[in-house]
Amino acid sequence: ARIVIATMKIGVVFAVVIFLVGEYVVPVAENLAQTGRAKALATALQQKGTGIWLRSGTSFVNIGEVLPDLSLLRMNIYDFDNHSHLRIQTAAKHARYVGEKWKLEDVNESIIVGKEAVQTRHMAEEDWQSALTPDVVSVFAVDPDSLSLQQLRYYIGHLEQNNQDTSNFQLVFWQKVFMPLATLVMMLIATPFVFRQIRSGGMS
């Protein structure tokens, strides 16, 4: 009993450390790693509050969020001419990749005519051809392992509102919830090996 109690005391310390690392260290480290990866690839830079910025030819694309199915939310496309003058600004609430092109939904388009005139139009759907593919934007999809419990709980609700599959996120959520308990159980299971006679063989 004394050995088990001593083991559990150490186990509690390990469990607390694991919980704190998962809640506070991993999310921050993952965000820094993602930003550094984007800078190294020179493809994009994700910034808090402004979403993801990407370049495709003469266009600059701002993406609010990449969903698990690699569809996009709150997409803004800024199309420039060869003289770096803005020609068209396109805003779409949702975008899906279908048949080697993006299908924009609920689209508002502003076309700059001359120096001052702007023409606007609204469309339910519009096709957008681009070198950007789901493989490119997948780098910026949310990794469930990089989220804290509070972030996971919020994001699962957010995905359900957007009709997304939440099974992977729910699995990671419950893994994080029971990780401290699993740590204690594994140490308890290992306790009987303390009493094993190892003179005739290796501990393995």
Secondary structure by P-SEA (a helix, b strand, c coil): caaaaaaaaaaaaaaaaaaaaacccaaaaaaaaaaaaaaaaccccccccccbbbbcccbbbbbccccccccccbbbbbbbcccccccbbbbbccccccccbbbbcbbbbbbbccccbbbbbcccbbbbbcccccccccccccccccccaaaaaaaaaaaaaacccaaaaaaaaaaaaaaaaaaaaaaaaacccccccccccccc
